[in-house]
Amino acid sequence: MKTILIVGIGTGNPEHLTVQAINALNRADVLFIPDKGESKADLADLRRDIIARYVTNPASRSVEYTVPKRDTANPDYGAGVDDWHAALAERFAALLEGVPGDGAGAFLVWGDPGLYDSTIRIVDRLRTDHAVEIIPGITSIQALTAAHCIALNRIGEPVHITTGRRLGTVADDTVVMLDGQTAFTSTDPDLDIFWGAYLGTPDEITIAGRLGDVRDEIVETRKTARERHGWIMDTYLLRKRS
């Protein structure tokens, strides 16, 4: 039986890898590297760097694959994502055909496979005659709080995690991921914001303060960084002021 290893690799720093993750990568016969196009070549380069640093198994090989694009013009977001996942599942099935019968193939997942990543859901669409192992990784939330030297939660208080699309009114300490529309510009300016982009990488940027005071700075910084790199990954925590 083939084994699918879904390995969390952290948010951009090769030193984020756990010993468990390194051991899993060295068990793999095939290591899969996603190609998301020239504008996101850095993401593939990081995976190559990780493999070069930590994989000592001489029998392993790397296979790169093109990631199909999601139809962002589809007005039905859920249907668009479902179609995209179906296309990815077909791609994964073809990749796994190259794994030996009792061998293992590893998908190197940015951050942690269980938090705002769909690799697990895509693998679930495949045939059931595979064993699946999940290796957790450092998340962008952990990298964010470490960069700002803060704790994620306040004593006795809950934490809410959402996307920019579903931000709404901030009742609790709220972590926002996947916010391409900069939803923070339309929320309470008296909140504190702890914002970070390219967390864990040499290009890491952080800004913190009263939202109304730093909102425009974040928008401009984000715009400039995206133009420079061709892509951006940012995460932020919104917190009611004490």
C-alpha positions in Angstrom: 0.0 0.0 0.0 1.3 3.4 -0.9 1.6 6.1 1.8 0.8 9.8 1.3 2.8 12.0 3.6 1.4 15.5 4.1 4.2 17.5 5.7 3.9 20.9 7.2 7.1 22.9 6.4 6.5 26.2 8.2 6.0 29.6 6.8 9.2 30.3 4.9 12.1 29.6 7.3 13.8 26.3 6.6 14.6 26.1 10.3 10.8 25.8 11.0 11.0 22.1 10.1 10.5 19.8 13.0 12.6 16.6 13.4 9.4 14.7 12.6 9.0 16.5 9.3 12.6 15.9 8.3 12.3 12.2 9.1 9.1 12.0 7.1 10.7 13.7 4.0 13.5 11.2 4.2 11.0 8.3 4.2 9.6 9.5 0.9 10.4 7.9 -2.4 9.0 10.9 -4.2 8.8 14.6 -3.1 6.2 16.7 -4.8 7.0 20.4 -5.5 4.1 22.6 -6.7 4.8 25.1 -9.5 2.4 28.1 -9.1 3.9 30.1 -11.9 6.8 32.6 -12.3 5.2 35.1 -9.9 5.3 32.6 -7.1 8.6 30.9 -7.9 9.9 31.7 -4.4 7.5 29.2 -2.9 8.9 26.4 -5.1 12.5 27.6 -4.4 11.9 27.3 -0.6 10.8 23.7 -1.0 13.9 22.9 -3.1 16.0 24.5 -0.4 14.4 22.4 2.3 15.0 19.2 0.3 18.6 20.2 -0.4 19.2 20.9 3.3 17.5 18.0 5.0 16.8 15.1 2.6 19.7 12.6 2.7 17.9 9.6 1.3 19.8 8.9 -2.0 16.9 6.9 -3.4 14.4 9.8 -3.2 13.6 12.1 -6.2 11.7 15.3 -6.6 8.9 15.8 -9.0 7.5 19.2 -9.9 3.9 19.7 -11.0 1.9 22.6 -12.3 -0.9 23.8 -10.0 -4.1 24.4 -11.9 -5.6 27.9 -11.4 -8.8 28.5 -9.6 -11.5 30.3 -11.6 -11.7 33.5 -9.5 -14.3 34.9 -11.9 -16.9 32.3 -10.8 -19.5 34.2 -8.8 -20.2 31.0 -6.7 -17.1 30.9 -4.5 -17.8 27.4 -3.1 -18.4 25.9 -6.6 -15.2 27.5 -7.9 -13.2 26.0 -5.1 -14.8 22.6 -5.5 -14.0 22.6 -9.2 -10.4 23.6 -8.4 -10.0 20.9 -5.8 -11.4 18.3 -8.3 -8.7 19.4 -10.8 -6.0 19.1 -8.2 -7.2 15.7 -7.1 -6.8 14.5 -10.7 -3.3 15.9 -10.7 -2.5 14.3 -7.4 -3.7 10.9 -8.6 -1.4 11.1 -11.6 1.5 12.1 -9.4 0.9 9.1 -7.1 1.1 6.7 -10.0 4.8 7.4 -10.0 5.2 6.2 -6.4 6.4 2.6 -6.0 3.8 0.1 -4.9 4.7 0.1 -1.2 6.5 3.5 -1.3 5.7 6.9 0.0 5.1 10.3 -1.7 5.3 13.5 0.2 3.5 16.8 -0.3 5.4 19.7 1.2 2.6 22.0 2.6 3.2 25.6 3.5 2.5 26.2 7.2 0.4 23.5 8.8 -1.7 21.1 6.7 -4.6 21.4 9.2 -5.0 25.2 9.1 -6.3 27.0 6.0 -4.8 24.5 3.6 -6.8 22.0 1.5 -4.3 19.3 0.7 -6.0 17.0 3.2 -9.4 17.6 1.6 -7.9 17.0 -1.9 -6.3 13.7 -0.8 -9.6 12.7 0.7 -11.0 12.7 -2.9 -8.6 10.0 -4.0 -9.1 6.3 -3.9 -9.0 4.9 -0.4 -6.2 2.4 -1.0 -3.6 4.8 0.4 -2.3 5.2 3.9 -2.2 8.9 4.9 0.0 10.5 7.5 -0.1 14.2 8.6 2.9 15.9 10.0 2.1 19.2 11.6 4.0 22.4 10.9 4.5 25.9 12.3 1.7 28.2 11.2 1.7 31.8 10.1 -0.3 32.6 13.3 2.6 31.3 15.4 5.1 33.2 13.2 3.0 36.3 13.6 2.7 36.3 17.4 6.5 35.4 17.7 7.4 38.3 15.4 5.3 40.8 17.5 6.4 39.2 20.8 2.8 38.7 21.9 0.6 35.9 23.1 -2.3 34.9 20.8 -4.9 34.8 23.6 -5.6 37.0 26.6 -6.3 35.3 29.9 -9.7 33.7 29.9 -10.6 35.1 26.5 -11.4 33.3 23.3 -9.7 33.7 19.9 -11.6 33.7 16.6 -9.9 32.8 13.2 -11.6 33.8 10.0 -10.9 35.1 6.5 -11.2 38.7 5.3 -14.3 37.7 3.4 -16.0 36.8 6.6 -14.5 39.4 9.0 -17.7 41.2 10.1 -17.8 42.8 13.5 -14.8 42.0 15.8 -16.1 40.7 19.1 -13.1 38.6 20.3 -9.4 38.7 19.5 -9.6 37.8 15.8 -7.0 36.4 13.5 -7.6 37.1 9.8 -6.1 35.0 7.1 -6.5 35.1 3.3 -7.6 38.8 3.1 -7.0 39.9 -0.5 -9.6 42.7 -0.1 -7.9 44.3 3.0 -11.1 44.0 5.0 -9.5 45.6 8.0 -9.9 49.0 6.3 -13.7 48.7 7.0 -13.7 47.7 10.6 -13.4 49.6 14.0 -10.4 52.0 13.8 -9.9 51.8 17.6 -8.9 48.1 17.4 -5.2 47.2 17.8 -3.8 45.4 14.8 -0.7 43.2 14.6 0.0 42.6 10.9 2.7 40.6 9.2 3.6 39.6 5.6 6.1 37.0 4.3 6.3 35.8 7.9 9.3 33.6 8.7 11.1 34.6 5.5 14.0 37.1 5.0 11.4 39.5 3.5 9.2 39.5 6.6 7.4 42.8 7.3 5.5 43.6 10.5 3.4 46.6 11.5 1.5 47.1 14.8 -0.6 49.8 16.4 -4.0 51.4 16.6 -5.8 50.4 13.4 -6.9 53.9 12.6 -3.3 55.1 12.9 -1.5 52.4 10.8 -4.3 51.3 8.4 -3.0 53.4 5.5 0.6 52.4 6.1 -0.4 48.7 5.9 -2.4 49.2 2.7 0.5 51.0 1.0 3.2 48.6 2.4 1.1 45.7 1.2 0.6 47.1 -2.3 4.3 47.9 -2.7 5.4 44.5 -1.4 3.0 42.7 -3.7 4.3 44.6 -6.7 7.9 43.8 -5.8 7.4 40.1 -5.2 4.4 39.4 -7.5 2.6 37.8 -4.6 1.9 38.3 -0.9 0.9 36.2 2.1 -0.2 38.3 5.1 -1.9 37.5 8.4 -3.1 39.8 11.2 -4.6 39.8 14.6 -7.3 42.4 15.5 -7.6 43.0 19.3 -9.9 45.3 21.3 -7.8 47.8 23.2 -7.6 47.3 26.9 
